[in-house]
Amino acid sequence: MVVSGYLPLVVGLLALLLGLAIGKAWERYKLRDGRWIDRRRARESQHYVLGLNFLISNQTDLAIEELTRAARVDADALEIHMILGNVYRERGQVSRAIQVHQALLQRPKLTRIEHSYVLLCLGLDYKRGGFVDRALETFTEVLRLTPDNPYALMYLQKLHEEQHQWAEAHRIRTQLMSLDGPDTQPRNQAILSFLEYELGTSALTDGHRDRARRHFESAIALSLATTPAYLQLGDVALAAGDASTALSTWMQLVAHSPERAHLAFERVQQLAEQRGALAEFQDRCRRFIDQYPHDWRIRVMFGSHLVRHGQARDAMPLLLAALTQNPHGLTVHQAVWTALLALNLDRALVQQYIEAARTAVFFLDPHVCLKCHYRSTELLWQCPHCHEWNSFVEERIAAARQPAADL
């Protein structure tokens, strides 16, 4: 009697276990053409493993060959065909990648997730091929299927950025921030800050100075490291006749991002020359150099300033010290020669320059993107290759030998 009371529970438990076993078997096996096919054979084959290894080691041709063989083991292996299409795209064979991914979309009984990720791959194909409208439509369709797909949102944002549609890019990044965890918020805020800066720049171009100022202030509130927002905010204040606020804004940049101080000091120098406050400007430069003795750009800027105002001999120690710190910078050498010409090629100073430059490697102030290693001769706020924000750093090459002492 007690046992019979538990009988329905036991039967139900056995039925549940049997159902799980059948489901697990169906996950692995599939009936096709009257034969049971192991759905994991393709992924467990040596060709699949080799293909992934070749792909990781950037041996694209071998990766395609092995992945193609793996796909023949089971033509229904969706993920392998998706990978193959992606490899074709990265190899530059965009039309072939599009064909592969479009063929996958024709398969019956794709799950919503499978459908959305094949569409995502197809959207990337269109983006790589320059079919912007098709890419936008495809990523939008991905979001219709999976509204919180972060990759579709991210690629949509990049597309809008490439088209300079800053308001749309800003809206999507805000949506991404609501989906991401707290550990990604600093990066999201940094990106959103640069989008605010671009909105401000667009407003300024359209003549809306107050709106531009609000965007620049929002950019700085989101991230203190948004250098161009300080520069533009100071420019807006100066255009409105508020030189004091402009100067204060630029000096905030110096305080928060001393590695970008030369950009602010260029504006501070112009303002000082207009107002006849050269002594104050020179004092600022000397204090900054004392605090940051390895900043060669400030030395060059200050030295060039002294040359223009008839103090070329005082400029030479600054310029030769900058040359010691950054021997490959062509800007440094140009500034030194300008000073030497102003001093009628003083023989002793020319000899000092020759000794300092003897082992120099010459480049035109190179900058490199930390993400994709794109090189630029100027400091860019967004990489034109990978579209990463604030990713450029100055690339330095050390002198072949260290000088005996700083000049």
N, C-alpha and C positions, 0 to 999 in steps of 0.2 A: 503494500500500500504506500509506504513512504517512497519506495523505489519508483513505483509507477507514477508518483507525483512529479518526480524529476525527469521522467522519460521525455516529455515534450521539450524540456530545456536541453537535454543531451542531444536530441535529434536536431534541434535548431542550431546548436553549436557545431555539430558535424556538418550540417548543410552549409554553414558559413565558411568553415575550413575548406570544404570541397569547392565552394565558389571561388575562394581566394586562389586555390591551386589551379583551377581552370583558367581564371583570369591571368595568372602568372604565365601559364603555358601559352595562352593566346598572345600575350605580350611578346613572347619569344618566337612562336611558330605561327605560320599562316598557311592556309590551304590555297594553292595556286596550281591551275592546270592539273588537278587531280592528285597533286603531290604536296606533302607537308614540307614547307620551307622554313629553315631556321632564320629568323629575322635578324639574329645577331651575328650571323656568319660573316657578313661583309665588314662589320666593325671589328670583329675579332680576327680577321684575316691578316696575314703578314703584309699584304699590299696596303691596307688601310694604315697600319702602324708605320710602315716605311714612308708612305705618302705624307703623313703628318710630320715625321722626322725631317724629311727633305724640305717640307714647307717651312719648318722652324729654322732650318739652316740656310734658307733663301736659295735653295736649288729648285727653282720653279719648274723647269722642264721635267726633272725626275719626279717631282711631286705630282704633276699632272699625269704622268705615265702610270705611277703606282695607284693613284686615286681612281683613274679610269679602270684599271684592272679590278680594284676593289668593288667598283660600282657594277661590274659585270657579274660578280658573285650573286648580287641581289639587286636587280634593276629598280626595286621599290625602296631602296635605301635613300630616303629623302635627304638626310643630312649630308651624305657624301656628294650628291649632285649639287646641293647648295654650296658646299665648300669648293667644288670644281668651278662652279660659276664665279665665285668670288676670286679664285685664283686667276681665272681668265681676265677678270676685270683689272686686277692689280697688275697683270702682265701687259695691259693695254689693249687686250682683245675685247673691247666693250660690246661690240655687236654679238659676239659669240656668248658672252656672259648673259646678255639680254635674252638670247634664244634659250639658253639653259633654264633660266629662272622663269621665263614665260611658259615653257613647257611644263615646269613643275606646277604652275598655277592651274593647268588643265586637268590635273589629277583629280579623280573623284574622291570624296570622303576625306578631304583635308580637314584637320581640326582647326578651330579658330586660331590657336597659337601658331600652328604650322603655316596657315595661310598668311598670318600677319608677318611672320619672319621671312617667308619667301618674298612677300611684297617689300619688306625692308631691304632685302638684297637687291631687288629689282630697282628700287628707288636709288640705291647707291650706284647701280649701273647707269641709270639716267643722269645722275649728278656727275659722274666721271665723264660721261659722254657729252656733257654740256647741254642736255635736254632739260633745262631748268623747269619749264612748265610741267613736263611729265613727272619730274622728280617731286615737285610740290604736290601734285595730285596723288602720287603714289604714297608719299609719307602721310598725307592727310587721310588716305584710305586705311593705312596702318592704324592711325589713331582712332578711326571709326570702329575698327575691330578690337583694338586694345587701347582704350583711352589714356592709360597711364604708362604707355611704352616710353621709357626715357630716351632710348636711342632714336626713335622717330622724332621726338621733340628736339633732341640735340641737333640732328641733321637738318630739321626744318629751320631751327635758329640759324645755323651756319648758312643755309641758302638765303635767308632773309638778310643776313649780314653781307653776303657777297653782292646782293642787289641794293645794298645801302638802305634797306627797309628797316630802319632802326626801331621804330615803334613796335613792329611785329616781332622783331628779335627780342626786344625788351619784354613783351607780353609772354612769350614762350619761356624765356629764362625765369621769369617770375613763377610760371607754372611749374617749372622744373624744381625750383627752390622749395615749393610746397610738397614735392614728392620725395626729395632727398633727405637723408638723415642729418643730424647736427654736425657730424664730422666733415661734411662736404659744404657746409654753409660758408666758411671763409672764401673758398674758391668761387662759389656761386655769387657771393657779394662782390668779389673782385671783378668778375665778368659783368655783372649788372652795373657796376660802377662805370666801366668803360662804355657800356651802352648808354648810360645817362650822359656821359661826356659827348658821345656822338650825337645824341638828341640835342644837346646844348649847342654843338657846332652847327647843326642843321638850322636851329632856331636863329642863331647869330647870322648865318648866311641869308636867311629870309628877313633879317632886320628886326627880329623880336628880341631885343636886348634883355629885357626883364625875364622873359621865359628862359633864355639861355643862361642867365645868372642862376636861376632856380635849379636848372639841370646840373650845372657845374657844382653848386653847393650840395645837391643830393649825391653827386658822384663822390665828393670828398667825404660826406657823412657815411657812405657805404664802405669806403676804403681810403685810408689816409695815403696809400701808395699810388693813387691815380695822378701821376705827375702832370699830364696835360691839362687836367681840370684846374689845377692851381694856376698854371700859366694863362689859360683863357679867362679864368675868373679875375685875375689881376688885370688882364688886358681890358676886360669889360669895365672894371672900376676906373681904370685910367681914361678910357674913352668917355666916361661920364664925368670926368674932371676930378675924380677922387684919387689923387696920387698917393695919399697916405694909406688908404685901404689897399691900393695896388701893391705898394711896397710891403705892407704887412703880409699880404697873401703870398707874395713870392718868397718872403723870408720863412713863412710856414713850410713851404716846399723844401727849403734848405734844411730846416730842422727835422722834418719827417723823412726826407730822402736825400741825404747828403751826397750820395753817388750821382744824383741828377742835378746837383747844385749849380753846375755851370750854365744850365738852361735858364735858371732864375737870375743868376748873376749877369747874364747878357742883357736882360731887361733892366735890372737894377742899374747897370752901367749906363744904359741909354738915358734912363730917368735922371741919374746923377749929372750927366753931361748937360741935359736940358735945364736942370735946376741950378747948375753951378755948384753942386755939392760933391766935388771930386775928392776932397779930403775925407769926407765921411765914407764914400765908397771905397777908397783905398784902405781905410782902417778896417772896414768889413772884410775885405779880401785878406789882409794880413792876419786877422783873427781866425778866419776860416783855415788858412794855410797852416797856422800854428796848431789848430785842432785836428786837421786832417792832412798831415804832411805828405801823404802819398797820392793826393789828388792832382794829377799832372795837368788836367784841363783848366783848373782854376789858375795854376801857375802860368800857363800859356796865355789865357785870357787877360790876366792881370799884367803880365809882361808886355803883351801887345798894346795894352792900354797905356802903359808907361812909355813905350816907344813913340806912340802917337802924340804924347804930351811932352816930348823932348827929354825923356828920362831913360834913354836907351841903355846907358851904362848901369843904372839900377835894375833894369830889366834882365840883363844877361845872367846873373846868378839864378834867377827864377827859371829862365828858359833852359839853362844847362842842367838844372836839377830835374826839370820835367823830362829832358832828353834821357837822363840817367834812369828815370822811372819808367819811361815808355819809349825805348829807342826805335821802335818800328813805326811810330806815328809820323806820317808825312807832315801833318799840321805842325808838329813841334819843330821840324827842320825848317819849314817855311818861315815860322815865327823867328827862329834864330837868325836866319839869313837876312830877314827884314831889319832886325836889330843891328847886325853886323854892318849892313849897308849904311844904316843911319850913323854908325860910328866910323865910317870910312874904312871899313875892313881892318880894324885894329888887329895887328899881327898877333899879339899875345892872346886875344880873345878867339881869333880864328884858330889858333893852335889848340886852345882848350876845346873848341867845338870838334875839331878833327879827332882829338883823342877820345872824346866822349862818344863820337859816332862811328868809330873805327869798326866795331863789331855789330853795328845795328843791322836789323832786318827790316826792309821797307815795305810797309803796307799803308793804305789810305784809311786809317782809323776804322778797322773792320769791326762789325758787330755780327753776332751769330745767334740764331734761334736755338734755345735750349731743347726744344721738342723735336724739330726736324732738321736742325743744323743748316738751315738756309742762311746764306751770308748776305750782308748788306753793308754798303759804305756809309749808311746813315742809321740813326736810332729810330726804329719803327715801333709803333704801339701795338700793331697787329701784324702777325706774319702773313705775307701775301701767298705763302705756299701752303701752310697747314692751318692758317687763320687763328692760331692761338694768340691770346691777348697777353701783352706785357711779358713776352718771353725772350726778348733780345738782351744780351749782355755784351759788354765789350770784350773782345778776344785779344788777349795779350800774348806776346812771345817774349820770353825773357832774353836778356842780353847774353851773348856767348860767354862773357865773363863779368863778374861783379866788379864795379869800380872800387878802388882802394878806400875811398871815402866819398861821401856825398859832397857835391860841389856846392 
